[in-house]
């Protein structure tokens, strides 16, 4: 009787542990893909798969059930191909060494002020700009596509790169820590079919780089002088100085947690970022609607 009770408790504990692990994995995948262009693909794929399995089971469609069972390997390969950018970014984040703006608070604020002042200066004169701020995932390949600078971060140097008719004004600038690493860099373009046709190559390049890395990418529109921020495949448009500073502090200034495995802290930060993005998206949608009506 005692052995049976121990076996039952062990079985129950194992079942609870398996449910917890599976639930955590599903939650992490959903949280990671939320807001990306691959999220609808994943949900549609899962819905079709569940529907086919349910029809095959309840209607006794043995051939379809046999085909589905034999196609598991092919479906796994298809998932790897479809979600290749997200998987690459996911594993890059796992293996990355965190080196964000974590010096003393005065230096961090000075760096953010330099970036904000540069962006606002360029926006006031409607000078197009594209600036990527490296976070945890290295971008050596991106830096090598341009001209290596390796100079201290300053407003005068950062704004000079984008002046019209200068040799490097068409490319992007890469910033890491307190240094300008490279200028005139070529960023990958997003392949999202739903990307707005009203936005130019700079915005497409900003979103494309943010899809493949965890960099914060800033864009100044040459036509309107509007400031935008791209992060993890999302484009936030129409930022003023205060909102730009809030986003930069959220994504760049972050004290390392005492316990690196503190998931609750990580989820809290991601939820705050998602909330900020949702508020911005609603504001931009309202602006676009008003401009269309007028």
MIDOSE-1310 file (N, C-alpha, C; in nm, 2 decimals, decimal comma, always signed):
residues 294
xxxx	+0,08/-0,12/+0,00/+0,00/+0,00/+0,00/+0,09/+0,12/+0,00; +0,19/+0,12/+0,08/+0,28/+0,23/+0,09/+0,36/+0,25/-0,05; +0,40/+0,14/-0,11/+0,47/+0,15/-0,24/+0,37/+0,20/-0,35; +0,24/+0,16/-0,34/+0,15/+0,21/-0,43/+0,13/+0,36/-0,42
xxxx	+0,12/+0,41/-0,29/+0,10/+0,55/-0,27/+0,22/+0,63/-0,32; +0,34/+0,58/-0,30/+0,46/+0,65/-0,34/+0,46/+0,65/-0,50; +0,42/+0,54/-0,56/+0,42/+0,54/-0,70/+0,31/+0,64/-0,76; +0,20/+0,65/-0,69/+0,10/+0,74/-0,74/+0,14/+0,88/-0,72
xxxx	+0,21/+0,91/-0,61/+0,26/+1,05/-0,59/+0,37/+1,08/-0,69; +0,45/+0,99/-0,72/+0,56/+1,01/-0,82/+0,50/+1,04/-0,96; +0,39/+0,95/-1,00/+0,33/+0,97/-1,12/+0,26/+1,11/-1,13; +0,19/+1,15/-1,02/+0,12/+1,28/-1,02/+0,22/+1,39/-1,03
xxxx	+0,33/+1,38/-0,96/+0,44/+1,49/-0,97/+0,49/+1,50/-1,11; +0,52/+1,38/-1,17/+0,57/+1,38/-1,31/+0,47/+1,45/-1,40; +0,35/+1,42/-1,39/+0,24/+1,47/-1,48/+0,23/+1,62/-1,46; +0,24/+1,67/-1,33/+0,23/+1,81/-1,31/+0,35/+1,88/-1,36
xxxx	+0,47/+1,82/-1,35/+0,59/+1,88/-1,40/+0,59/+1,89/-1,55; +0,54/+1,79/-1,62/+0,53/+1,79/-1,76/+0,44/+1,89/-1,81; +0,32/+1,91/-1,74/+0,22/+2,01/-1,78/+0,28/+2,15/-1,76; +0,36/+2,17/-1,65/+0,42/+2,30/-1,63/+0,52/+2,33/-1,73
xxxx	+0,61/+2,23/-1,77/+0,71/+2,26/-1,87/+0,65/+2,29/-2,01; +0,55/+2,21/-2,05/+0,49/+2,23/-2,18/+0,42/+2,37/-2,18; +0,35/+2,40/-2,07/+0,28/+2,53/-2,06/+0,38/+2,64/-2,07; +0,49/+2,63/-2,00/+0,59/+2,74/-2,00/+0,65/+2,75/-2,14
xxxx	+0,68/+2,64/-2,21/+0,73/+2,64/-2,35/+0,63/+2,71/-2,44; +0,51/+2,67/-2,43/+0,40/+2,73/-2,52/+0,39/+2,88/-2,49; +0,40/+2,92/-2,36/+0,39/+3,06/-2,33/+0,51/+3,14/-2,38; +0,63/+3,08/-2,37/+0,75/+3,15/-2,42/+0,75/+3,17/-2,57
xxxx	+0,71/+3,06/-2,64/+0,70/+3,07/-2,79/+0,60/+3,18/-2,83; +0,48/+3,18/-2,76/+0,38/+3,28/-2,79/+0,43/+3,42/-2,76; +0,50/+3,43/-2,65/+0,55/+3,57/-2,61/+0,66/+3,61/-2,71; +0,74/+3,52/-2,75/+0,85/+3,56/-2,84/+0,80/+3,59/-2,98
xxxx	+0,69/+3,52/-3,03/+0,64/+3,55/-3,16/+0,54/+3,66/-3,17; +0,49/+3,70/-3,06/+0,38/+3,80/-3,05/+0,42/+3,93/-3,12; +0,34/+3,97/-3,21/+0,37/+4,10/-3,28/+0,46/+4,08/-3,40; +0,51/+3,96/-3,43/+0,60/+3,94/-3,54/+0,51/+3,90/-3,66
xxxx	+0,57/+3,91/-3,78/+0,50/+3,87/-3,90/+0,48/+3,72/-3,91; +0,55/+3,64/-3,83/+0,54/+3,49/-3,83/+0,43/+3,44/-3,74; +0,38/+3,53/-3,65/+0,28/+3,48/-3,56/+0,15/+3,43/-3,62; +0,09/+3,51/-3,72/-0,03/+3,46/-3,79/+0,00/+3,33/-3,86
xxxx	+0,12/+3,31/-3,92/+0,15/+3,19/-3,98/+0,15/+3,07/-3,89; +0,21/+3,09/-3,77/+0,21/+2,98/-3,67/+0,07/+2,95/-3,62; -0,01/+3,04/-3,59/-0,15/+3,01/-3,55/-0,23/+2,95/-3,65; -0,21/+2,99/-3,78/-0,28/+2,93/-3,89/-0,24/+2,79/-3,91
xxxx	-0,11/+2,76/-3,90/-0,05/+2,63/-3,92/-0,10/+2,53/-3,81; -0,10/+2,58/-3,69/-0,15/+2,50/-3,58/-0,30/+2,47/-3,59; -0,38/+2,57/-3,63/-0,52/+2,55/-3,65/-0,55/+2,45/-3,76; -0,49/+2,46/-3,87/-0,51/+2,36/-3,98/-0,47/+2,22/-3,93
xxxx	-0,36/+2,21/-3,86/-0,31/+2,08/-3,82/-0,41/+2,01/-3,72; -0,46/+2,09/-3,62/-0,55/+2,04/-3,53/-0,68/+2,00/-3,59; -0,73/+2,08/-3,69/-0,85/+2,05/-3,76/-0,84/+1,92/-3,84; -0,73/+1,90/-3,91/-0,71/+1,78/-3,99/-0,70/+1,65/-3,90
xxxx	-0,63/+1,67/-3,79/-0,62/+1,55/-3,69/-0,76/+1,52/-3,63; -0,83/+1,62/-3,60/-0,97/+1,60/-3,54/-1,06/+1,53/-3,64; -1,06/+1,58/-3,77/-1,14/+1,52/-3,87/-1,10/+1,37/-3,90; -0,97/+1,35/-3,90/-0,92/+1,21/-3,92/-0,96/+1,12/-3,81
xxxx	-0,96/+1,17/-3,69/-0,99/+1,09/-3,57/-1,14/+1,06/-3,56; -1,22/+1,16/-3,57/-1,36/+1,14/-3,55/-1,43/+1,08/-3,67; -1,38/+1,10/-3,79/-1,44/+1,04/-3,91/-1,37/+0,92/-3,96; -1,28/+0,87/-3,88/-1,20/+0,75/-3,91/-1,14/+0,75/-4,05
xxxx	-1,08/+0,86/-4,08/-1,01/+0,88/-4,21/-0,87/+0,83/-4,19; -0,85/+0,70/-4,21/-0,72/+0,64/-4,18/-0,61/+0,68/-4,28; -0,64/+0,70/-4,40/-0,54/+0,75/-4,50/-0,48/+0,88/-4,46; -0,57/+0,98/-4,43/-0,53/+1,11/-4,39/-0,45/+1,11/-4,26
xxxx	-0,50/+1,02/-4,16/-0,42/+1,01/-4,04/-0,28/+0,95/-4,06; -0,28/+0,85/-4,15/-0,15/+0,79/-4,18/-0,05/+0,90/-4,24; -0,11/+0,98/-4,34/-0,03/+1,08/-4,40/+0,02/+1,18/-4,30; -0,06/+1,22/-4,21/-0,02/+1,32/-4,12/+0,09/+1,27/-4,03
xxxx	+0,08/+1,15/-3,99/+0,18/+1,09/-3,90/+0,31/+1,08/-3,98; +0,31/+1,05/-4,11/+0,43/+1,03/-4,18/+0,49/+1,17/-4,22; +0,41/+1,27/-4,21/+0,46/+1,41/-4,25/+0,51/+1,49/-4,14; +0,53/+1,43/-4,02/+0,58/+1,50/-3,91/+0,72/+1,56/-3,93
xxxx	+0,81/+1,48/-3,99/+0,94/+1,53/-4,02/+0,94/+1,64/-4,12; +0,86/+1,63/-4,22/+0,85/+1,73/-4,32/+0,79/+1,86/-4,26; +0,69/+1,85/-4,18/+0,63/+1,97/-4,11/+0,73/+2,04/-4,02; +0,82/+1,95/-3,95/+0,92/+2,01/-3,87/+1,02/+2,09/-3,95
xxxx	+1,06/+2,04/-4,06/+1,15/+2,11/-4,15/+1,08/+2,24/-4,21; +0,95/+2,23/-4,24/+0,88/+2,35/-4,28/+0,88/+2,46/-4,18; +0,86/+2,42/-4,05/+0,86/+2,52/-3,94/+1,00/+2,58/-3,93; +1,10/+2,51/-3,95/+1,24/+2,56/-3,94/+1,26/+2,67/-4,05
xxxx	+1,21/+2,64/-4,17/+1,23/+2,73/-4,28/+1,14/+2,85/-4,26; +1,02/+2,84/-4,22/+0,93/+2,95/-4,21/+0,97/+3,05/-4,10; +1,02/+2,99/-3,99/+1,05/+3,07/-3,87/+1,20/+3,09/-3,86; +1,27/+3,08/-3,97/+1,42/+3,09/-3,96/+1,47/+3,22/-3,90
xxxx	+1,41/+3,34/-3,94/+1,46/+3,46/-3,88/+1,44/+3,47/-3,73; +1,32/+3,42/-3,69/+1,28/+3,43/-3,54/+1,37/+3,33/-3,46; +1,39/+3,21/-3,52/+1,48/+3,11/-3,45/+1,62/+3,16/-3,44; +1,67/+3,22/-3,55/+1,81/+3,28/-3,54/+1,82/+3,38/-3,44
xxxx	+1,72/+3,47/-3,43/+1,73/+3,58/-3,33/+1,71/+3,52/-3,19; +1,63/+3,41/-3,17/+1,61/+3,35/-3,04/+1,74/+3,29/-2,99; +1,80/+3,21/-3,07/+1,93/+3,15/-3,03/+2,04/+3,25/-3,01; +2,04/+3,35/-3,09/+2,14/+3,46/-3,07/+2,12/+3,53/-2,94
xxxx	+2,00/+3,55/-2,90/+1,97/+3,61/-2,77/+2,01/+3,52/-2,65; +2,00/+3,39/-2,67/+2,03/+3,30/-2,57/+2,19/+3,30/-2,55; +2,26/+3,30/-2,66/+2,40/+3,29/-2,65/+2,48/+3,42/-2,65; +2,40/+3,53/-2,64/+2,47/+3,66/-2,65/+2,52/+3,70/-2,51
xxxx	+2,62/+3,79/-2,51/+2,67/+3,85/-2,39/+2,62/+3,99/-2,37; +2,55/+4,01/-2,26/+2,48/+4,14/-2,25/+2,58/+4,25/-2,22; +2,58/+4,36/-2,30/+2,67/+4,47/-2,28/+2,59/+4,60/-2,32; +2,48/+4,62/-2,26/+2,40/+4,74/-2,29/+2,46/+4,86/-2,21
xxxx	+2,39/+4,97/-2,21/+2,44/+5,09/-2,14/+2,44/+5,06/-1,99; +2,54/+5,00/-1,94/+2,54/+4,96/-1,80/+2,66/+5,02/-1,72; +2,71/+5,13/-1,77/+2,81/+5,21/-1,69/+2,73/+5,29/-1,58; +2,80/+5,39/-1,53/+2,73/+5,47/-1,43/+2,62/+5,55/-1,49
xxxx	+2,52/+5,59/-1,41/+2,40/+5,65/-1,46/+2,43/+5,78/-1,54; +2,53/+5,85/-1,50/+2,57/+5,98/-1,57/+2,61/+5,95/-1,71; +2,70/+5,85/-1,73/+2,75/+5,82/-1,87/+2,63/+5,77/-1,95; +2,54/+5,69/-1,90/+2,43/+5,63/-1,97/+2,34/+5,75/-2,02
xxxx	+2,31/+5,84/-1,93/+2,22/+5,95/-1,97/+2,29/+6,04/-2,07; +2,42/+6,06/-2,06/+2,49/+6,14/-2,16/+2,48/+6,07/-2,30; +2,50/+5,94/-2,31/+2,49/+5,87/-2,44/+2,35/+5,88/-2,50; +2,25/+5,87/-2,41/+2,12/+5,88/-2,46/+2,09/+6,02/-2,51
xxxx	+2,13/+6,12/-2,43/+2,11/+6,26/-2,47/+2,18/+6,29/-2,61; +2,30/+6,24/-2,63/+2,37/+6,26/-2,75/+2,29/+6,20/-2,87; +2,24/+6,08/-2,85/+2,16/+6,02/-2,96/+2,03/+6,10/-2,98; +1,96/+6,13/-2,88/+1,83/+6,21/-2,89/+1,86/+6,34/-2,95
xxxx	+1,96/+6,42/-2,91/+1,99/+6,55/-2,96/+2,02/+6,54/-3,11; +2,10/+6,44/-3,15/+2,13/+6,42/-3,29/+2,01/+6,39/-3,37; +1,92/+6,30/-3,32/+1,80/+6,27/-3,40/+1,71/+6,39/-3,41; +1,69/+6,46/-3,31/+1,60/+6,58/-3,31/+1,66/+6,69/-3,40
xxxx	+1,79/+6,70/-3,40/+1,86/+6,80/-3,49/+1,84/+6,76/-3,64; +1,86/+6,64/-3,67/+1,84/+6,59/-3,81/+1,69/+6,60/-3,85; +1,60/+6,57/-3,75/+1,46/+6,58/-3,78/+1,41/+6,72/-3,81; +1,47/+6,82/-3,74/+1,43/+6,96/-3,75/+1,47/+7,01/-3,89
xxxx	+1,58/+6,96/-3,95/+1,62/+7,00/-4,08/+1,58/+6,90/-4,19; +1,50/+6,80/-4,15/+1,45/+6,70/-4,25/+1,57/+6,63/-4,32; +1,66/+6,59/-4,24/+1,78/+6,52/-4,30/+1,76/+6,37/-4,27; +1,75/+6,29/-4,37/+1,72/+6,15/-4,35/+1,84/+6,08/-4,27
xxxx	+1,80/+5,99/-4,18/+1,90/+5,92/-4,10/+1,86/+5,78/-4,07; +1,96/+5,69/-4,04/+1,93/+5,56/-4,01/+2,04/+5,51/-3,91; +2,01/+5,49/-3,79/+2,10/+5,46/-3,68/+2,06/+5,33/-3,61; +2,15/+5,24/-3,60/+2,13/+5,12/-3,52/+2,21/+5,11/-3,40
xxxx	+2,15/+5,08/-3,28/+2,22/+5,08/-3,15/+2,22/+4,93/-3,11; +2,34/+4,88/-3,11/+2,36/+4,74/-3,08/+2,33/+4,71/-2,93; +2,27/+4,59/-2,91/+2,23/+4,55/-2,77/+2,31/+4,43/-2,74; +2,25/+4,31/-2,74/+2,31/+4,19/-2,70/+2,37/+4,11/-2,82
xxxx	+2,30/+4,11/-2,93/+2,34/+4,04/-3,05/+2,45/+4,12/-3,13; +2,56/+4,06/-3,15/+2,67/+4,13/-3,23/+2,63/+4,15/-3,37; +2,68/+4,26/-3,43/+2,65/+4,29/-3,57/+2,78/+4,32/-3,65; +2,88/+4,23/-3,63/+3,00/+4,25/-3,70/+2,99/+4,25/-3,85
xxxx	+2,90/+4,16/-3,90/+2,88/+4,15/-4,05/+2,82/+4,28/-4,10; +2,73/+4,34/-4,03/+2,67/+4,47/-4,07/+2,78/+4,58/-4,07; +2,86/+4,58/-3,96/+2,97/+4,68/-3,96/+3,06/+4,67/-4,07; +3,10/+4,55/-4,11/+3,19/+4,53/-4,22/+3,14/+4,56/-4,36
xxxx	+3,00/+4,58/-4,36/+2,94/+4,62/-4,49/+2,96/+4,77/-4,52; +3,00/+4,84/-4,41/+3,02/+4,99/-4,43/+3,17/+5,02/-4,41; +3,19/+5,15/-4,36/+3,32/+5,20/-4,33/+3,34/+5,20/-4,18; +3,45/+5,13/-4,13/+3,47/+5,13/-3,99/+3,52/+5,27/-3,94
xxxx	+3,46/+5,31/-3,83/+3,49/+5,44/-3,78/+3,56/+5,43/-3,64; +3,51/+5,36/-3,55/+3,57/+5,33/-3,42/+3,61/+5,47/-3,35; +3,51/+5,55/-3,34/+3,53/+5,68/-3,28/+3,43/+5,70/-3,16; +3,47/+5,78/-3,06/+3,38/+5,81/-2,95/+3,25/+5,87/-3,00
xxxx	+3,14/+5,84/-2,93/+3,01/+5,89/-2,97/+3,00/+6,04/-2,94; +2,96/+6,12/-3,04/+2,94/+6,27/-3,02/+2,84/+6,31/-3,12; +2,77/+6,42/-3,09/+2,66/+6,47/-3,17/+2,71/+6,52/-3,30; +2,82/+6,60/-3,30/+2,88/+6,66/-3,42/+2,92/+6,55/-3,52
xxxx	+2,98/+6,44/-3,48/+3,02/+6,34/-3,57/+2,90/+6,26/-3,62; +2,81/+6,23/-3,53/+2,70/+6,14/-3,57/+2,61/+6,21/-3,67; +2,59/+6,34/-3,65/+2,50/+6,42/-3,75/+2,57/+6,44/-3,88; +2,71/+6,45/-3,88/+2,78/+6,48/-4,00/+2,76/+6,37/-4,10
xxxx	+2,75/+6,24/-4,06/+2,74/+6,13/-4,15/+2,62/+6,14/-4,24; +2,52/+6,21/-4,20/+2,39/+6,21/-4,28/+2,37/+6,34/-4,36; +2,47/+6,43/-4,35/+2,45/+6,55/-4,43/+2,44/+6,51/-4,58; +2,36/+6,58/-4,65/+2,35/+6,55/-4,80/+2,48/+6,56/-4,87
xxxx	+2,50/+6,47/-4,97/+2,62/+6,47/-5,05/+2,75/+6,43/-4,98; +2,74/+6,39/-4,86/+2,86/+6,33/-4,80/+2,87/+6,18/-4,84; +2,99/+6,12/-4,84/+3,01/+5,99/-4,89/+2,93/+5,88/-4,82; +2,90/+5,90/-4,69/+2,83/+5,79/-4,62/+2,69/+5,82/-4,58
xxxx	+2,63/+5,92/-4,64/+2,50/+5,96/-4,59/+2,38/+5,86/-4,63; +2,40/+5,78/-4,73/+2,30/+5,69/-4,77/+2,29/+5,56/-4,68; +2,39/+5,53/-4,61/+2,39/+5,40/-4,53/+2,35/+5,43/-4,39; +2,36/+5,32/-4,31/+2,33/+5,33/-4,17/+2,45/+5,34/-4,08
xxxx	+2,43/+5,40/-3,96/+2,54/+5,41/-3,87/+2,52/+5,31/-3,75; +2,62/+5,25/-3,71/+2,61/+5,14/-3,61/+2,68/+5,20/-3,48; +2,61/+5,20/-3,37/+2,66/+5,24/-3,24/+2,66/+5,12/-3,14; +2,77/+5,11/-3,07/+2,79/+5,01/-2,97/+2,85/+5,07/-2,85
xxxx	+2,77/+5,07/-2,74/+2,82/+5,13/-2,61/+2,83/+5,28/-2,63; +2,95/+5,33/-2,61/+2,97/+5,47/-2,63/+3,06/+5,51/-2,75; +3,06/+5,42/-2,85/+3,14/+5,44/-2,97/+3,06/+5,42/-3,09; +3,10/+5,50/-3,20/+3,04/+5,48/-3,33/+3,13/+5,38/-3,40
xxxx	+3,07/+5,26/-3,43/+3,15/+5,15/-3,48/+3,18/+5,17/-3,63; +3,07/+5,20/-3,71/+3,08/+5,20/-3,85/+2,97/+5,29/-3,91; +2,99/+5,34/-4,03/+2,90/+5,42/-4,10/+2,89/+5,38/-4,25; +2,78/+5,42/-4,31/+2,76/+5,37/-4,45/+2,73/+5,23/-4,46
xxxx	+2,67/+5,17/-4,35/+2,64/+5,02/-4,35/+2,51/+4,99/-4,43; +2,51/+4,87/-4,48/+2,39/+4,82/-4,55/+2,31/+4,73/-4,46; +2,19/+4,77/-4,43/+2,10/+4,69/-4,35/+2,01/+4,60/-4,43; +1,98/+4,48/-4,38/+1,89/+4,40/-4,46/+1,75/+4,45/-4,46
xxxx	+1,68/+4,44/-4,57/+1,54/+4,49/-4,59/+1,44/+4,39/-4,54; +1,33/+4,44/-4,48/+1,23/+4,35/-4,44/+1,15/+4,29/-4,56; +1,11/+4,17/-4,55/+1,04/+4,10/-4,66/+0,89/+4,09/-4,62; +0,84/+4,16/-4,52/+0,71/+4,16/-4,48/+0,61/+4,21/-4,59
xxxx	+0,52/+4,13/-4,64/+0,44/+4,17/-4,75/+0,34/+4,28/-4,71; +0,31/+4,29/-4,57/+0,22/+4,38/-4,52/+0,28/+4,52/-4,49; +0,41/+4,53/-4,51/+0,48/+4,66/-4,48/+0,42/+4,77/-4,57; +0,40/+4,88/-4,50/+0,34/+5,00/-4,57/+0,42/+5,04/-4,69
xxxx	+0,34/+5,06/-4,80/+0,41/+5,11/-4,93/+0,44/+5,25/-4,92; +0,39/+5,33/-4,82/+0,42/+5,47/-4,81/+0,55/+5,50/-4,74; +0,61/+5,40/-4,69/+0,74/+5,41/-4,62/+0,85/+5,38/-4,72; +0,97/+5,44/-4,70/+1,08/+5,43/-4,79/+1,18/+5,32/-4,75
xxxx	+1,29/+5,32/-4,81/+1,39/+5,22/-4,79/+1,45/+5,22/-4,65; +1,47/+5,34/-4,60/+1,52/+5,35/-4,46/+1,44/+5,28/-4,36; +1,31/+5,30/-4,37/+1,22/+5,23/-4,27/+1,22/+5,08/-4,30; +1,22/+5,04/-4,42/+1,22/+4,90/-4,45/+1,35/+4,84/-4,40
xxxx	+1,46/+4,91/-4,41/+1,59/+4,86/-4,36/+1,59/+4,85/-4,21; +1,53/+4,95/-4,15/+1,53/+4,95/-4,00/+1,45/+4,83/-3,95; +1,33/+4,80/-4,01/+1,25/+4,69/-3,96/+1,33/+4,56/-3,99; +1,39/+4,55/-4,11/+1,46/+4,43/-4,15/+1,57/+4,40/-4,05
xxxx	+1,65/+4,50/-4,01/+1,76/+4,47/-3,92/+1,70/+4,43/-3,78; +1,59/+4,50/-3,74/+1,54/+4,46/-3,61/+1,47/+4,33/-3,61; +1,44/+4,27/-3,73/+1,39/+4,14/-3,73/+1,50/+4,03/-3,71; +1,62/+4,06/-3,76/+1,73/+3,97/-3,75/+1,81/+3,98/-3,63
xxxx	+1,81/+4,10/-3,56/+1,88/+4,12/-3,44/+1,79/+4,18/-3,33; +1,85/+4,21/-3,22/+1,78/+4,28/-3,11/+1,81/+4,42/-3,10; +1,87/+4,48/-3,21/+1,92/+4,62/-3,21/+1,80/+4,71/-3,20; +1,82/+4,83/-3,15/+1,72/+4,94/-3,16/+1,76/+5,03/-3,27
xxxx	+1,67/+5,04/-3,37/+1,71/+5,12/-3,49/+1,62/+5,24/-3,50; +1,68/+5,36/-3,52/+1,62/+5,48/-3,53/+1,62/+5,53/-3,67; +1,51/+5,59/-3,71/+1,49/+5,64/-3,85/+1,44/+5,79/-3,85; +1,50/+5,87/-3,93/+1,45/+6,01/-3,95/+1,40/+6,01/-4,10
xxxx	+1,28/+6,05/-4,12/+1,23/+6,06/-4,26/+1,28/+6,18/-4,33; +1,33/+6,16/-4,45/+1,38/+6,28/-4,52/+1,27/+6,36/-4,58; +1,15/+6,30/-4,60/+1,04/+6,38/-4,65/+0,96/+6,46/-4,55; +0,94/+6,40/-4,43/+0,86/+6,46/-4,33/+0,93/+6,50/-4,20
xxxx	+1,05/+6,45/-4,18/+1,13/+6,47/-4,06/+1,07/+6,40/-3,94; +0,98/+6,30/-3,97/+0,92/+6,22/-3,86/+1,03/+6,12/-3,81; +1,02/+6,10/-3,68/+1,12/+6,01/-3,61/+1,04/+5,88/-3,58; +1,11/+5,76/-3,62/+1,05/+5,63/-3,59/+1,16/+5,54/-3,53
xxxx	+1,11/+5,44/-3,46/+1,19/+5,35/-3,39/+1,15/+5,20/-3,42; +1,25/+5,12/-3,46/+1,22/+4,98/-3,50/+1,28/+4,89/-3,39; +1,20/+4,79/-3,34/+1,26/+4,70/-3,24/+1,19/+4,57/-3,26; +1,26/+4,46/-3,28/+1,21/+4,33/-3,29/+1,10/+4,32/-3,40
xxxx	+1,12/+4,38/-3,51/+1,02/+4,37/-3,62/+0,91/+4,47/-3,61; +0,90/+4,55/-3,51/+0,79/+4,65/-3,49/+0,84/+4,79/-3,52; +0,76/+4,86/-3,59/+0,80/+5,00/-3,62/+0,71/+5,10/-3,55; +0,76/+5,18/-3,47/+0,69/+5,28/-3,39/+0,72/+5,42/-3,45
xxxx	+0,61/+5,48/-3,50/+0,63/+5,61/-3,58/+0,58/+5,73/-3,50; +0,62/+5,84/-3,55/+0,57/+5,97/-3,49/+0,62/+5,99/-3,35; +0,75/+5,97/-3,32/+0,79/+5,99/-3,18/+0,84/+6,13/-3,16; +0,80/+6,19/-3,05/+0,86/+6,31/-3,01/+0,97/+6,29/-2,91
xxxx	+1,03/+6,39/-2,86/+1,15/+6,38/-2,78/+1,13/+6,29/-2,65; +1,02/+6,32/-2,58/+0,99/+6,25/-2,46/+0,96/+6,11/-2,48; +0,88/+6,07/-2,58/+0,86/+5,93/-2,60/+0,98/+5,86/-2,66; +1,06/+5,93/-2,74/+1,18/+5,86/-2,78/+1,28/+5,83/-2,67
xxxx	+1,29/+5,92/-2,57/+1,37/+5,90/-2,46/+1,32/+5,78/-2,37; +1,19/+5,78/-2,36/+1,13/+5,67/-2,28/+1,16/+5,53/-2,34; +1,15/+5,52/-2,48/+1,17/+5,40/-2,54/+1,32/+5,36/-2,53; +1,41/+5,46/-2,55/+1,55/+5,43/-2,54/+1,59/+5,38/-2,40
xxxx	+1,54/+5,45/-2,30/+1,57/+5,40/-2,17/+1,51/+5,26/-2,14; +1,40/+5,23/-2,19/+1,34/+5,10/-2,17/+1,42/+4,99/-2,24; +1,47/+5,02/-2,36/+1,54/+4,91/-2,43/+1,69/+4,91/-2,41; +1,75/+5,02/-2,36/+1,90/+5,03/-2,35/+1,95/+5,04/-2,21
xxxx	+1,88/+5,11/-2,12/+1,92/+5,13/-1,99/+1,85/+5,03/-1,90; +1,93/+4,92/-1,86/+1,86/+4,82/-1,79/+1,97/+4,76/-1,70; +1,95/+4,76/-1,57/+2,04/+4,70/-1,47/+2,03/+4,55/-1,48; +2,14/+4,48/-1,48/+2,13/+4,34/-1,49/+2,07/+4,28/-1,36
xxxx	+1,98/+4,18/-1,38/+1,91/+4,12/-1,26/+2,01/+4,04/-1,18; +1,98/+4,04/-1,05/+2,07/+3,96/-0,96/+2,07/+3,81/-1,00; +1,96/+3,76/-1,04/+1,95/+3,62/-1,08/+1,92/+3,62/-1,23; +2,02/+3,57/-1,31/+2,00/+3,58/-1,46/+1,89/+3,49/-1,51
xxxx	+1,84/+3,40/-1,42/+1,73/+3,32/-1,46/+1,59/+3,37/-1,41; +1,59/+3,50/-1,38/+1,47/+3,56/-1,32/+1,37/+3,58/-1,44; +1,28/+3,49/-1,47/+1,19/+3,50/-1,58/+1,08/+3,60/-1,55; +1,04/+3,62/-1,43/+0,94/+3,72/-1,40/+0,98/+3,86/-1,43
xxxx	+1,11/+3,89/-1,40/+1,16/+4,02/-1,44/+1,17/+4,04/-1,59; +1,21/+3,93/-1,66/+1,22/+3,94/-1,81/+1,08/+3,96/-1,86; +0,98/+3,89/-1,81/+0,84/+3,90/-1,87/+0,78/+4,04/-1,84; +0,82/+4,09/-1,72/+0,77/+4,23/-1,68/+0,82/+4,33/-1,78
xxxx	+0,95/+4,32/-1,81/+1,01/+4,42/-1,90/+0,95/+4,41/-2,04; +0,93/+4,28/-2,09/+0,87/+4,26/-2,22/+0,72/+4,31/-2,23; +0,65/+4,29/-2,12/+0,51/+4,33/-2,11/+0,50/+4,49/-2,12; +0,60/+4,55/-2,05/+0,60/+4,70/-2,05/+0,63/+4,75/-2,19
xxxx	+0,73/+4,69/-2,26/+0,76/+4,73/-2,39/+0,64/+4,71/-2,49; +0,58/+4,59/-2,47/+0,46/+4,56/-2,56/+0,35/+4,66/-2,54; +0,33/+4,70/-2,41/+0,23/+4,80/-2,38/+0,26/+4,94/-2,44; +0,39/+4,98/-2,44/+0,43/+5,10/-2,50/+0,41/+5,10/-2,65
xxxx	+0,44/+4,98/-2,71/+0,42/+4,97/-2,86/+0,27/+4,97/-2,89; +0,19/+4,91/-2,81/+0,04/+4,91/-2,84/-0,01/+5,05/-2,84; +0,03/+5,13/-2,73/-0,02/+5,27/-2,72/+0,03/+5,35/-2,84; +0,15/+5,33/-2,88/+0,20/+5,41/-3,00/+0,13/+5,37/-3,13
xxxx	+0,10/+5,24/-3,14/+0,03/+5,20/-3,26/-0,11/+5,26/-3,27; -0,17/+5,27/-3,16/-0,31/+5,33/-3,16/-0,30/+5,47/-3,19; -0,20/+5,54/-3,14/-0,19/+5,69/-3,17/-0,16/+5,71/-3,32; -0,07/+5,62/-3,38/-0,04/+5,64/-3,52/-0,15/+5,60/-3,61
xxxx	-0,23/+5,50/-3,56/-0,35/+5,46/-3,64/-0,45/+5,58/-3,64; -0,47/+5,65/-3,53/-0,56/+5,76/-3,53/-0,51/+5,87/-3,61; -0,38/+5,90/-3,62/-0,32/+6,00/-3,70/-0,35/+5,97/-3,85; -0,32/+5,84/-3,89/-0,34/+5,81/-4,03/-0,49/+5,82/-4,07
xxxx	-0,58/+5,78/-3,97/-0,72/+5,79/-4,00/-0,77/+5,94/-4,02; -0,71/+6,02/-3,94/-0,75/+6,17/-3,95/-0,70/+6,22/-4,08; -0,57/+6,19/-4,11/-0,52/+6,24/-4,24/-0,59/+6,19/-4,36; -0,64/+6,07/-4,35/-0,72/+6,01/-4,46/-0,86/+6,08/-4,48
xx	-0,92/+6,11/-4,36/-1,05/+6,18/-4,37/-1,04/+6,32/-4,42; -0,92/+6,39/-4,38/-0,91/+6,52/-4,42/-0,87/+6,53/-4,57
